[in-house]
Amino acid sequence: MAASGTTVWTGASSTSWSDSGNWTSGVPGFSTDVYISTGATRQPSISSTASCGSIIITGTSGTSLTLTLDAALTVANDVIVSDGITFTLGGTGVASISLLSVGSSTGSASFTLNANCTLTCDGVSLLANSLFINYGNSTFYGTITINDSGSLKNSGTINAGSSGTACTINLSGTNASVINNATFQLGATSSITPGGASASITNNSPGVFTLKSDATGTAAIGKLGSGASCNGTFNVERFIHGGSDILYRNYRFFSSPVYTSTQTVGGITFNSYDLKYLNTSNTAYPITTGTGGTSSGFDKSGNPTIYVYREDRAVDNSVFSGGNYIGVSNITGTALNYDSHNNTTTSGYLPAGNGFAFFYRGTKALLTGRTTLPITAANYPDDATVTQTGSLNQGNVPVNLWYNTSTPNSVQNTLSFTASNTTLSQGVNLVGNPYANAIDWNSYYSNTGIISSHVLPTIYIFNPVTKQYDLYQNIGPGTGYGVPSGTSNIITSGQAFFVIADDPTAQLTFTENAKSTTSPNQGTLLMGMPQDAYNARQILRLKLFIDSLNYDDIVIGFNANSSTAYNNMEDSQYLAGMNAAEGLASFSSDKAPVALSINFLPLPKKQPETIRLKVTATNSGLLTLKKMQLDELPKIYELWLMDRYKKDSLDLRNNSDYAFEINKADTASYGNNRFQIIVRQNAALGVHLLDFAANKSSDGVPLSWKTENEENYTNFTVERSTDNGLTFDVLGGFASNGQGTYTFTDKNPVKTVDIYRLKLEDLNGTISYSNSISIVYDASKALAANSKINVYPNPATGTINLAINQPGTANTLLAGVQNLNHLASIKTPEMKAYGIKIISVTGSVVKNAVSSSPNWQDNISGLLPGTYFIQVINNSDNSLVGKSSFVKL
């Protein structure tokens, strides 16, 4: 990497750095590159102003280098720090100088810090100028630490991290800073933490400072130290997952990490954000409304896209505009217009810390197809990235509700709790993470990160896959549990969620201490990619109660990856209450069954699953088992509560309560053997193929089929045969989505008789096939004569030879040449390319090959003994040359 005439410092055996010959009176005045190789603890010292073309620092991973620069060094081209190096910029007692300047105000130099490297800027006094000034194009990966009074100042272009590759910038020192005057992009898995006292991140106009977001994560601004600040305007991106499934067309719950104005309403001062970033002509954005919110598009009047939430409204699902969700009818200004239930509008602001619901249909590129029924696969939502621009929320962010239950068009600084509201919405409030960093709900318990009063310790996050609410409960310092198991305590930037207040004086405040340090770039979003249908968790909640004060409840969950045996990573053991009047648990399938409060197991295949329950009580009397929740269990499953004592049963799909009595004098009336949950399939609701059709067209062969009861757990595979049904090749396939009608096109049919069939695999793994349909392109080639190909020796053990006899080629085998890769032939100038397949008797292709020679050889010693077929296709016209068989001994 060092150019001719370059000064080279290397780790020599002596205590000083060796020199390749370009020193001038002991003072390096470089005109070309400087090449440094780390070896020991050598510390080259530049004691006066110098300049050079490039500095290239390399070495083995894990080595370190301290480059002490006691004067300004201007680098005209590149500074490259290779993988694994720890690079420290020193200079104790230095005042008012730049320790590293990349390029000049008119230059185009670049600095590259590779992945896994560490750059430390250290040792300058309070009066020091910038440690790092970038005028060119710099790319950072790995870790950068800036200590007291150091600064990373950009007047060019800096890319700190990229998609999937992180850069971590720690402003650890007092007054450490990042200052942007041009273009600064913080990668989707990267972060900047201004943790030092009075540390700062500043974006000076007209600089553009962007926090990137994509499928890998979202850029983060970590916990601010005492007196630290983020100044200026920032662009904060939010990636939204789309996909080829109707599940992506659903509600997502958003909050904002920036604010766009500061308001004072009714004596309460708060930061608020607008929604104009969702209303734009850019096709990359998810909605469009032109200049207003009522004329057309995704939030047409009477069919809004964006909703805010009010606790004081009763739950009402009877009409579209009823209940707790209030449609936003105009998003053109800082203040929002809300549709009220009497079709008039009210105005107000959306304070930081509030959330909103957003029905995601995809980008506006397919606006018409996405707002009219039926929604087809071509109009499923695609990926989008939205960008919110404003000042970063920082410090303490109290939740001020966007509405006031007693004063119209006002706000209130307490959460909502309506004492007269007896519906399910009592005390429910929609709030949101206000920071450009994930927050940790486990900081609720300590009351230091999330400060609350009269707010319950559980959060509820809408799951767009199940259309239910996943929950997480903080039960102690740094700990808690989620239902379904696996629901995280980490709430990503941009995520809104529900909390429950239990008093009209309830308050909630987010602080910098709530920011997650372990997962700052959390990217699951729960407004992101739906889980695979096979892995979706369905939840059954059961409660055993005597009265409103005496009850116990359990969760039985279904997940394809679970086991009926006890798993301490997802199942929770049952702990009997202290002097509790009742007790409820389910049992694992272990030889020594474990009583469980949370029990995950797979949905059964053809055989029913029996789950024993433990039901106990202190005294004799009447109790009730109540189904509190049943998520979207596939329709094929029946769910029964069986009472062996009374020889009775209850269909839990269609009923909720089962009242019974316990007699303490009769041990059969309680305990571990009275009740069971039976989960079984209803055979009548299995998948049925109603129709399968194929047609010949100029664009290929379009195939279509209709099914019933396929839901989202059936796999379809389209297969084709070109040898009169002897063997079938897989053309493609996909999972069902419950639509009932499906299509597939074979764009490259073989010019022979093509036979098509559909393979169906249900949730049990049972495979069935449709009728076969023949499409004739060239009947004369349907049965190619085996004389056109010759396979020898037959039977074979190791090497097999294939000779292709087709007009247009001539070949003469050379006697005695029978070894692998040494078969020779003499050919005419006209050549053809052949596609060769070796196929097992089950129809599986065990080898694919292409040969430009009519003579081909292969080693088959790795094949299992049995009969195999060789099929040859002429690749020039996709016609079948011939097919033959051989036996592998």
N, C-alpha and C positions, 0 to 999 in steps of 0.2 A: 504493500500500500504506500510505501514511502517513495517519493520521486527522486530522481538523480540530483545529487547535491543537497539532499535533505539532511538537516540535523537530526540525529537519532540519539535519544536517551534510552539506555537499556539498564536492566538490573544486573550490574556487574558484581564480581566477587568482592570488590573493594567497597569502602564505605561511601564513596562518592559516585556520581553518575558518570559513566564513560561517554566519550564524545566522538562522533564520526569525522570531525575535522572542520566544522564550520563555525567555531567560536572565534570571536574577534575581541581580543584583549579581555577575555573573560566575560564580556557582555554580549548575550545573544541578540543579534539584530536580524531576524529571520526574513528572508524574502520568498522562501518556498515553504514546504510542509514541515511540520514537526511530528515525528513519529515516536510515541512513548510506549514502551512495553513494561508492564508491571512485573517485578520479580521479587523484590524484598521490601525494604522500607525506605527506598531512595526518595529524596524530596528535592527535585530541581527547583531552584529559586530564581525568579526573574526579578532583578532589583531595580530595573529602570524600564521606562516605556519601551515596548517592542511591538512589532506587528509580524504577522505571518500569513501564509496562504491558507493552510488547513492544519488543525491539530487532530491527530488520530490516536486515540488511546485504546489499546487492546491488551488482552491477557487472558489467562484461564479463568473460568468461572469461580467466583468466590474470593479472588484476590482483591487487593485494595490499593488505592493510590491517593496520596495527598499532594495536590499541585498548589504550591504556595505562590500566589501572585501578589507581590507587594506594590505593584504599579499597574496602571491600566494596560490591558492587552487587547488590541483590535485584531479580530480574525476576519480576513477578507472572504473566505469561502466557508468551509464546514468545520464543525467540531463534532466528532463522532465518538461516542463512548460505547464500547462493545458489551456483549451480554455478560452479566454476572459481576461487573466491576462496581466497586464502591468508590465514588469520585467525590473528593472533598475540596471545595474551594476555600482556602485559608487566607490568613492575612491579619494577624493580631495587631491591634493598635493603629490600624489604617483609618484615615479619615478623609471624607469627601472625595472619593475616587470610585470609579467603576471597576469592579474586580473582573468582570467578564462582559465584554461587549461583542455581540455577534453581528458583523457587518457594519454598515454605516447608514445614515438616513437616506442615502441614495443607492445603497448596495442591495444585494440579494443573497446574502450569506444564509446558511442554514445550520441549525444545531440539531443533532439527533441523539436522543437518549434511548437506547434500546430496552426491550422488555427485560425485567428482572434486575435492572441496574438501579443503583442508589446514587442520587446527587444530593450532597449536603452543602448548603451555603452557610458559612460559619465565621465567627471571629471578627466582626466589625463593630465599631463603636456606634453610639447613638447618633452621631453626626454623619455616619457613612451614607453614601449615595447607593444606587442600586447594585446589588450583587450580580444581577443578570439583566442585561438590556438586549432585547431582540429587535433588530431592524429588518431581519430577513424572514425566512420560513423555518420554523422550528417544530420538531415533532418529539413529544415526550411520551415515554412509557415508563413502567417501573415506579420508583418512589423519589420524590423531590422533597427535601426538608429545608425550610428557610428559618434560620434562627434570628436572634435579636436584630431588629432594625434592617434586616435584609429585605430585598424586594425583587420580585420577578416582574419586569416592566416590558410591555410589548407595544411596539410601534410598527409591527409587520403582521405576520400570520403565525399563530400558534395553534397546533392541534394537540391537545393533551389527551392521549388515548384515542381509541377508535372502537368500532363495533366489536364487542367481545374481548378486547384487549385493554386492560385498565392502566390508568395513570393515577397515582395518589399523590397529591400535593398537600403537605402539612405546613401550615404557617404556625410553627411551634413557638417562635420567639416573640418577645415583646415588640410591638410595632412592625412585625413582619407583614408583608403586603404582596398582593398581586394587583398590578395596575395595567389596564388595557386601554389603549388609545386607537386600536385598529380592529383586527379580527381575532377573536379567541373562541375556540370551540372545545368544550369539555365533553369527552366521549361518553357513550351511553353507560359504561360500567366504571366510569372514573369519578373522582371526588376531589374537592378542595375543602380542607378543614381549617378555619381560622381560629385555632385553639389557643393561641398566645394572647396575653393581655394586650388590648388595643390593636390586635391584628385586624387586617381589613382586606376586602376585595372591592375594587373600584372599577367601574366601567365609565370612562369619560366619553361624552359625545364628541364626534360621531361614531365612536367605537361600537362594534357589534359583539356582544358576549352571549354565546348560546350554550345552553345545557341540552345536550342531545338525548334522544330517546329512540329506542328501537326494540326489536323482539328480544334482545339480550338483557335489557335493563334501562335505567334512566339515570342520568348524571345527577350528582348529589352535592349539596353544600352542607358540610357536617356541622357539628356542635360549635357554636360561637363561644369564645372565651370571654372573660370579664372585659367589658368595654369594646369588644370586637364588633365589626359592622360590615354590612354589604351595601355598597353605595352605587347609585345609578340605576339604569334600566337594563333588564335582562330578558332574553328570550328563553322560555322554558318549554321544551317540546314534550308531547305526550303521544306515545305510539298506541294505536288501537288495533287489536287483532281482528282481522276478518278471516274468512275461510270458506271452503266448499261444503258448508253445512248450514241448514236453517237455524241451528242453535246460535249462530253468530248474530242473527237478527233478533236482538233482545235489548233489554234495558242495561245500561251501565251507569254506575253511580260515581260522580265526579266531585272533586273539590279543586281549589286553586292554590298554587304555591306562591302566587304574586298578588299584589293589589294594585289597582289603577287610580284610586282616589281616596281621600280622607274626608269623612263627613262628620257632622255633629247634628244629631237629631234628638230632640227631647232631652237635651243635656248629656247625651251619651256620645262620645267621640269614638269612631271606629274606622278601620281601613276596610274598604269594600272592593269588589272586583266586578268587572262587566263580562259579558258573554259575546262581545263582538268578534272574538277570534273564531267563533263557530258560525259566523255569518260573513261569508266572503265569496268572491267570484273564483277563487283558486280551486281547481278541480281536485287538489290533493286534500281538501278539507271535507268534513263529513256531511255538511248540510249547506243549503243555499236558500236565501229568501229575498234576494235583491235588496231593496232599500227598506223593506218593512217586514213585519213578521206575520202578516195576515193575508197576503195576496196569493201566494202559491208556494210550491215546494214542500219540503219535509215538515214544516211547522205551519201549514195552512190553518187559518182560523177554524176552530172546532176540531182540529186534529193536531194538536201541538206535539212538538218533539221533546221539549224541555219542561221539566216539572220541578217545582219546589214542594216542600212538605210542611203540613201544619198538624200539630198534635191535637189541637183543640177541636178538630172536626171529627165527627163520628165516622167509623169505617163504613163505607158504602160502595159495594161493587155492582149495584144494580144499574147504574148509568155510567157512561164513559167519563163525564165531567164531575162525578160525585166523589165523596170520600176525602182522604187527607191530601191527595196530590193536586196541586194547583198549576195549571198550564201557564207557561210564559208566552205571551202573545206578541211581544216586541222586544228585540234584543239589539236595537240600533244605538242606544245611548247608554250612559253610565247607569242611569236609573232604569229599572225593569218595569214592564207592565205585566200584571198578573190577571188572568181570567178568574173572576169570582164565580160562585155557583149560580148567580142570577144573571150571568152573561154580560155583566159590566166589568170594567177593569179598575184595578187599583195600581198605584205606583209605589216603588220602594227600592231599596238597595239590597245587595247580597253581601253581608259582612264576611270577612275572612273567618274561616272555621265552620262555615255553613256548607252543606253539600247540596247537590241537585241530581235529579235523575235525567238520563239522556237516552232516548230510544235510538239505537244505532242501526241504520239501514245500509251503511256504506257510503262511499263518496258520491258526489252528485253526477259523476260520469254517466250513470244509468238511472237518472232521477225518475223518469217515467216508469220504467219497469219495476222500480223499487217502491212505488207508492200505489200501485194497483195490483189487485189480486187476479189470478194466483201468482205467488212469488215462485219463480222457477229457479233451477240451479244456476242459470246464466246470470241471475240477478242477486245471488247471495252476496252479502257484504264483503268488500275487499279490505285490505289493510289501509290504514290512514295514519297520518301524523298531524296533530294540531299543535299550534304554537301560541302560548299565552305570553304576552309582553307586559311588563310592569316592574314594580319594585318588589324585591323578595320579601316575603313575610319573615320576620326574625324577632328574637326575644320572646317575651310572653305574648301569647295570642289568646285573649279571652273569647269565648263563644258568645256573641251577641246575636240573638235570633233576628231574622229578617222581618219578623212581624211582632206586633205587640197585641196580646189577647184583649187588652182594654182600650188601646189607643190606635185607631186606624192609621195606616201609612207611617208607622213608627217602628222602632226596634225595642228590644228588651234585653237586659243584661243577665237574666236568669233563663234557665231552660224552662220549657213548658210542661206544666203538670196541671191537668184540668180535673179538679176533685169530682165534678159532676159527671165526668166522662167515664162511663162504665164499660166502654167498648175495648177492644184489643189494642187500641192506639193510646191508651192512658199512659202518659209519661214518656212516650216514644219520641225521640228527637233525632233528626238527620243532621249529623255533623260531618266534618271532614278534616283530614290531615292538612294543615296549613303550610307545611314546609316543603322545600325542594330536597327532601331527605326522608327516608322511611322513618316511622316512629314505632316505638315498642310499647304495646299495651301493658306489658309486665311492669312498666314504671308507674302504673296506676296505684299499685298497692302501697308503695313508699310515699305517695303523695308529694313527690318532688319533681318528677318529670311531667306527669299528668295530674294536675291539682283539681280536686273535685270535692263537691259537697252535695250529699243526697243524690249521687249518681251510682247506680249499681255496677258491679265489677265485670259485667258481660257486654261484649260488643256483638253486633249482628251485621253480617256482610252478605249482601245479596249475591247468590250464585246463579249466573245466567244459564248454566247448564240444567240444573234441577229446578230452577225457578223457586227455590226455597232460600232460607237464610241460614248460612253457616255461622256458628257462634264460637267465641272464645271467651273463657272466664279466667280472670286473674285471681288465683286463690292464695297467693303468698308472695314474698319477695322473689322476683325473678322466675316465677313458676305459675302454671295454670294448665288448663286442658281445653281442647277444642272438640266440638261436635259438628260435623263428623270428625273423627280422629284425624289429625293432620292439619286442621284449621290453624293458621299461624297467628301468633301474637304480633307479628310484624305487619304494619299497615303502610302500604306503599305511598309515595308521593302522588298526589292527584286522586287518592281514593277516598270516597265518602262512605260512611257507615252509620249505623243506628246505635244509640245508647238509650237507657231508660232512667228517667228521673223518678224519685218516689216522694217528692215534696215540692211545693210551689217555689221554694227558695233555692232549688238546686242550681249549682253553678259548675262550669267546666272551663279550665284554662290549660292550654298547651304551652310547654316551656321548652327551651333548648335542651334540657336534660332528658326530654322524651325521645330525642333523636337516637335512632339505632346506630351503634358503631360497628356492629357485626354484619349487618345487611343494609347498608345505606342505599344501595341501588336496587332494592327488591323489585323484581320485574313480573311477578305472577299476576298482579293487578286485580285478579278476580273479575276484571272486566276484560280479561285477556282470553287466551286460547282455551276453549272448552276441553274438559278431560275426554279421553277416549271413552266411547259408550260402554265398552267392556269394563272399564275401571271406575265408572261413576258409582258413587256410594249412595245407596238408598237407606233411609233411616226410619225405623219404627220406634216410637217412644211410647212407653207404657207407664202409667201412674197407678199405684195402689193407695187408696185413701179411705180414711174413716170420716174425716170432716176437713174443713179448710185449714186446720192447724196441724193435722196429723196425716202425713202422706210420705210416700217414698216412690222414686221413679227410676227407670232404667232406659238404656238405649240398646236396641238390637239393630246392628248395621249390616248391610250386604255389600260386599266388594269382591270382585273376581280374583283379586290377588291375596285375599285373606285365607285363613285356615279355620276349621272348626275347633282346632286345639287352641289352648291358651297361648297368647303371644303378648308378652309384657310391654312391647313397643306400641301396641295399638289397643289392646284390651285393658280394662281397668277392673281390678279385683273389688269385690263387694266388701264393704266395711259396715258391720251392723252398728246402728246408732246407739247412743248411750241412753238406756231406758226408753227407747223408742217404742211406741205403741204398735208398730207394724214393721214389716221388712219385706223387700222384694228384690230378687236377683234372678239371673239366668245362669245356666251351667255350660261350661265348655265340654268338649267331647273326649277329654283326656281319660285315661284309665282311672285316675283319681280326679274326678271332675272338680274344676275350680269355679266357685261362685263369682259372678261378674256383675258389675254395674254397667259397664260398656262392653259389648260383645260383638265383634265383627266376624263374619263368616261368609263364605261364598253362597250365591244363590244355587239351589240344587239343579242337577241335570234331570235325568229321567226319574230317579228315585227321590221320594219326598225327603225333606229334612225335618227332624224332630228336635225341638229345643225345649229342654225341661226348665221349669220355673220353680223358684223357691218362694213360697208365700207363707209368712208367719204373722202372728199377732200375739200381744200380751194377754188379751182377754177374749172371751167368746163374744160374738156379735156380728153385725152386718158390715161388710166391706164392699168396695167397688173397684174393679180393674177397668181403667179407662185408657183408650187409645188417644194419646195426645197429638201424635204426628205420624203420618205415613207419607213419605216422599213418593215420587213417581216410580213406583214399582212396576216393571213391565206387566202388561195386561195378561200375559200368559200365566202369571202366578196367582194362585189362590192362597189366602192367609187365614188360618183358622185358630181360634183359641179352643182347646179341648179341655173339658172338665171331667176327669176320670171318676171322680167321686160321685157326681150327679149324673154321669153319663150324658152330658150335654155339650153343646158346642156353640160357638159364635163366629159368624163370618166377619172378620176384622176389616175386610175391604169396605163393607157397606154398613158396619155398625161400630159404635164406639164404646158403649158401657156394658159391663157384665157385673151384676150385683150377686153376691153370694154370702153365705154365713159360715163362720168358723165356730166349731164346737170344741173347746179345749179338752173335753172329756173323750173326744173321738179323734185319735191321732191321724186318721185317714182324711180328715176334713182340712188339714193344713200340712205344711212341711214341703218336702222336696219332690213329691210324686203325684200331687193332685192335678196340677196344671201343666199343659204343654202348648207350645206354638208349633203348628204344622204348616210348612211351606211346601207347596206342590204345584206342578204344572197342570194346566187344563189342556188336554190333548186337542180339544176342538178349536183352541185358539192358536194352534201351531201355524207356521207359515204355509201358505198354499199358493202354488203357481196357477194362475187363471188362464194365461195366454202367453205364447212365445211365437214371434214372427220374424222373418228375414226377407229382404227384397234385394234385387239386383239393380244397381244404379251406376251412372257414369262416375260417381265419386267413390265407389266402393260398395260395400254391403251393409246397409243400416239394419240393425237388429233392435227389437223392442219387446218388452214383456210386461205383464201385469201380475201383481201379487196381492194377497191380503194377509194381514196379521204379521207382516215381516218386521214391523216396528224398526228399531235401530240396532238389532243384534243379528241380522242375517247377512252373510257374505255371498255376493254374486261373482261368478267367474265364467267368462265366455271362452269356449274352446272350439277349435276347428280341426277337421280331418281332411287330408288330401289323398288318402289311400283307401277310399271306400269304407271308412269307419274302423279300420284296423287299429290305428293309433290316433290320439288327439293331442294337439298343441294348445297351450294356454295363450290367448290373445290379450287378455287383460281382465280387470274386474274391480270391484269396489264394494264397500259396505252399504247396506240399505240405510234409508233415512226416513222411512215411514210414509213416503209419498205415494206408493202403490204402483206407479208407472215409471219405467226406466228405459234408457236407450244406450246403445253402444254401436260404433261403426268400425267395421274392418276396412281400413283404407287401402290395404294392399292384398287383395285376394289373389290366390295362386290360379294360374290359367289352366285349370283342370275342372273337376267336379269338387266343389268345396262343401263340406258337410259341417253344419254348426249345431252346437248344443249348449244349454245353459246349466251350469253346476250351481246348486244351492246348498249352503252350509248353515244350519240353524245354530242357536245358542248352545245346543247339546253337543255340537260337533257332528251331528248326523248329516250325511251327504245324500242328496237326491239330484236327479237329472231330468231335464225337459225332454220332449221328443226331439229327434234330429231333423234338420231341414237342409235339403240339398240345393245349392245354387250352381248351375251349370255354366261354365265359361268355355270349356273345350272337352266334350265327352270323349273324344278320341284319345285323350291323355289320362283318362280316369284310371286305367290300369296299364301302366307302362310295362313293357315286356322286361322280365328279369334278365333277358339276354343282353340288354343294353348296359348292364353292370355285372362285373364278375368279382366275387369275393373269395379269397383263398389265403391260406389253407382253411378248410372248414371240415371238422371242428378246428379251433385254434386255442393255443395256451398263452402265447406272449405277443407275437407280431402278427398283424393282419394286413393283407394287401387288397386294394380296390383298383380295378381297371374299368374305366368308363369308355364305352364304345358308342360314340354318337357322331353322326355326320358333321364334318367341319374340322375334325381333328384326326390325326394319324399318329400312331405310336408303335414303337417296336420295343418290346421288353428285352433287356440284355440279360442273357442267361447267367445264373450264378450270383446275381445281385439281390440278396434277400434280407440284408441287415437294415435295421431301423435307420432312417435318414440317409440311406445310401442307394435308394432305388433310382436308376437312371433310365432315360428314355430319349428317343429321337422324335421330335414333333414337327408338324408342319407349321408355317408361320401364323396360320389363323388359330388363335387361342380362345378359350372360354374360361370363365370363372365359375366354380361349382360350390354350392353350399351343401355340406355333408353333415348328417345327423346320425348318431347312434342312439337307438331308442330301446328301452326295456319293454318286456311283455306287458307291463302295467301302463305303458304309454308315456313314461317319464323320459325326457331327453337327458341322457347321461353324458353326451359330448356333442359340441358344435365345432365345426371346422370349415375353413374355406381353402380350396385348392385351385390354382391356375393350371395345374397339370392334370391330364386324364388318368394319371397313375398316382395313387395316394397310399400312404402307409401309416400305421399307428401302433402303439404299444398298448395292448388291452389287458396286461397282466393284473392291473388293479381292479378289474371288473369282477363281480361275483359270478360264479358258474351259472349258466343258464342260456336261454335263447335270446338273441338280440336282433334288431332290424337295422339295416343301413338304408337311409333315404337320401337321394341325390337330387338337388334342384339346380337348374340352369339359371344362374343369377342374372344373365343378360335379358331374359324375358320372363323370369319367375315361373318357368314351366317345370313340371316334374319329369326328370330324366328316367328314373327307375327306382325300384326298391327291391331289396333282397334280404335274406336272413343268414345268420351264422350262429354256431354254438360255441360258447366259451366254456372250456373244460376246467 
